Amino acid sequence: MAPASGGRLVQPGAVPSDAPEKEEGFPDVLADGWLAYLRRSIGTLLFEEKLNILMLATPFALYARHLGWGEGLTFLCALVAIAPFAERLSFVTEQLAMYTNDTLGGLLNATFGNVTELIVSVFALRAGMYHIVQVNLLGSVLSNLLLVLGMALFFGGLKHETQTFNRNAASMNSSLLMLASMSLLFPTSLALSGAQLHADSILLLSRVMSLLLFIVYAAFLYFQLATHRHLFEGQEDDEGDDEFVLGFWGALFWLGAITLIIAALSEVMVDAIEGAAVSWGVPDIFIGVIVIPIVGNAAEHAAAVIFALKNKMDLALGIAVGSATQISLSVIPSLVLLGWAMGHPLDMQLEAYEAATMFASAILVAIITTQGQTNWLQGLVLVTAYVLLAAGFLVHE
């Protein structure tokens, strides 16, 4: 991500106002006037990242059907357009987090880092595409655990012979991922055994487990941010190249605007998934598990690799494994409960191969991170595992 430019710090002792961006120690982003602020903020958001050139696909995605384009091309345009907006959403969240404490800032980054997956899943849920919801979230977890983390370990290991990180945080995340894997494996195993008491037993079990997982995730946040905060203290990004650009209220505005754009593109993409699968000659499950998550995790992927190259492995693991943990314990249960409220019977039952990939991936990551140090070969193992499971989904019916 290119460093932001602009902004002028308020000297200590200056009289603060009610606006968060003018509090003591924070910059007055409007010090040079509204015109300068708009020029600086729009320039930073739209023109400082080379990836932003892909935003030009947005109008084509939104009007592709009116132009008579096929579902395959419509889906591709929406997919391409979402990538830069997902990355810019990450940047805006970081700008907003600079006005909060470390605890709230970390939560903001973790939460909005998964907004793209959540929005896509909500539209798929509303359309009754329950399996697409399941595999999209599963794919995001697998992408973070194997591809994002694997690339970070690989490239970081090429530059640094051995890299170390906080074993306590890695162990806790691994335990939670195993719990999440069990919550997906149990309904699947029960369905395969045919031993359920009633036709809706799987659905009832899924809703009960979703509530329990939510409670565990809330307990984990309290554990991480309050009672055992010292266990999670790791490296910080102290490069000093992050500058205040958008301001508190400006960041909130852009957060909402970008989220709306992602929502519009997600609706187009979800509507075109099945047609795109037929057009491309691949299973729609491959698109849901592999293609969409790779695009949605593009910003996290780049950030994790950059931090690994800087030998900041706590941050790299926090991005990859932390995001997978949040999706498993928070986003998946939230979609099950949201479907319950909307009258959509979304459950946590997967196909046998899908549940196996989740369980095996959680075990592999736990094994690799248990020593508190990594190297490039372990990263290669994770990436290879991702390629293997992707090949399986390519021939999955």
Salt bridges, closest charged atoms under 4 A:
ASP32 OD1 - ARG8 NH1 3.42
GLU49 OE2 - ARG88 NH2 4.00
GLU71 OE1 - ARG65 NH2 3.35
GLU87 OE1 - ARG88 NE 2.77
ASP238 OD1 - LYS312 NZ 3.24
GLU267 OE2 - ARG126 NH2 3.04
GLU354 OE2 - HIS131 NE2 2.94
GLU354 OE2 - HIS396 NE2 3.84
